[in-house]
Amino acid sequence: MRETTNAYDQYAVLVYDTTNGQNVGRIPLGLSSVISNAITERSLARSTVFSMGTLRHDGPQRGGGPKIECVYLLEFNEGVDIGRIAALLHDELHSDNIFL
């Protein structure tokens, strides 16, 4: 779900635990813009976040606080240009760890 009132990230996306409906965090900056736009365009069919269990803390600066390493499974609707999505993810995340 988009968090349109977030003062620090105009593309903020909240993550919810489907077993109890509680907010468990936000999608990281960078990835949030790609996912937020996919939500707005209605091209994202489903997303799942898997915690890898590694916790780190960035401190009190803006965007700081506890971070848990995760794997994101993004499923897009039929007809979506996956190559374009992969390029956007690569540009935003500066990572080659994107699998189609």
C-alpha positions as CSV (number, residue, x, y, z in Angstrom):
1,M,0.0,0.0,0.0
2,R,1.3,3.5,-0.9
3,E,2.0,5.8,2.0
4,T,1.2,9.1,0.3
5,T,1.7,11.2,3.5
6,N,5.3,10.2,4.0
7,A,7.4,13.4,4.3
8,Y,10.7,11.7,3.4
9,D,9.8,9.5,0.4
10,Q,7.1,10.6,-2.0
11,Y,7.0,6.9,-3.3
12,A,6.9,5.3,0.1
13,V,5.2,1.8,0.2
14,L,4.2,0.1,3.4
15,V,4.7,-3.6,4.0
16,Y,2.0,-5.5,5.9
17,D,2.0,-8.9,7.6
18,T,-0.8,-10.8,5.9
19,T,-1.3,-13.1,8.9
20,N,-2.3,-10.2,11.2
21,G,-2.6,-7.1,9.1
22,Q,0.1,-5.2,11.0
23,N,2.4,-2.8,9.3
24,V,5.9,-4.2,9.6
25,G,7.9,-1.6,7.7
26,R,8.5,0.1,4.4
27,I,10.0,-0.8,1.0
28,P,13.6,0.8,0.9
29,L,14.1,4.1,-0.9
30,G,14.9,3.4,-4.6
31,L,12.9,0.3,-4.8
32,S,9.9,2.2,-3.5
33,S,9.7,4.4,-6.6
34,V,9.5,1.4,-8.9
35,I,6.9,-0.4,-6.8
36,S,4.9,2.7,-6.2
37,N,4.7,3.5,-9.9
38,A,3.7,-0.1,-10.6
39,I,0.9,0.1,-8.0
40,T,-0.3,3.4,-9.5
41,E,-0.2,2.0,-13.1
42,R,-1.9,-1.2,-11.8
43,S,0.8,-3.3,-13.5
44,L,1.8,-5.1,-10.3
45,A,-0.3,-8.2,-9.8
46,R,1.2,-9.3,-6.4
47,S,4.3,-8.7,-4.3
48,T,5.8,-10.8,-1.5
49,V,8.6,-9.9,0.9
50,F,10.8,-12.6,2.4
51,S,12.9,-11.6,5.4
52,M,16.4,-12.9,5.4
53,G,16.7,-12.3,9.1
54,T,19.7,-10.1,9.0
55,L,19.1,-6.9,11.1
56,R,21.2,-3.7,10.9
57,H,20.7,-0.3,12.2
58,D,21.5,2.9,10.3
59,G,21.2,5.3,13.3
60,P,19.2,8.4,13.9
61,Q,19.7,10.1,10.5
62,R,16.8,10.6,8.1
63,G,15.9,7.2,6.8
64,G,17.8,5.6,9.6
65,G,16.6,3.0,12.0
66,P,16.4,-0.8,11.9
67,K,16.7,-2.5,8.5
68,I,16.1,-6.2,7.7
69,E,17.6,-7.6,4.6
70,C,14.8,-9.0,2.4
71,V,14.1,-10.6,-0.9
72,Y,11.3,-9.1,-3.0
73,L,9.2,-11.2,-5.3
74,L,7.3,-9.0,-7.7
75,E,4.7,-10.5,-10.0
76,F,3.5,-8.3,-12.8
77,N,0.3,-8.5,-14.9
78,E,0.4,-10.0,-18.4
79,G,1.7,-7.7,-21.0
80,V,3.9,-5.6,-18.8
81,D,7.3,-4.9,-20.3
82,I,9.5,-6.8,-17.8
83,G,12.7,-5.6,-19.5
84,R,11.7,-2.0,-18.7
85,I,11.0,-2.9,-15.1
86,A,14.3,-4.7,-14.8
87,A,16.1,-1.6,-16.2
88,L,14.3,0.7,-13.8
89,L,15.3,-1.6,-10.9
90,H,18.9,-1.8,-12.0
91,D,19.1,2.0,-12.3
92,E,17.5,2.7,-9.0
93,L,19.3,0.0,-7.0
94,H,22.6,-0.1,-8.8
95,S,22.6,-3.8,-8.4
96,D,22.9,-6.8,-10.7
97,N,20.9,-9.0,-8.2
98,I,17.7,-8.7,-10.3
99,F,16.4,-12.0,-11.6
100,L,13.6,-12.3,-14.2
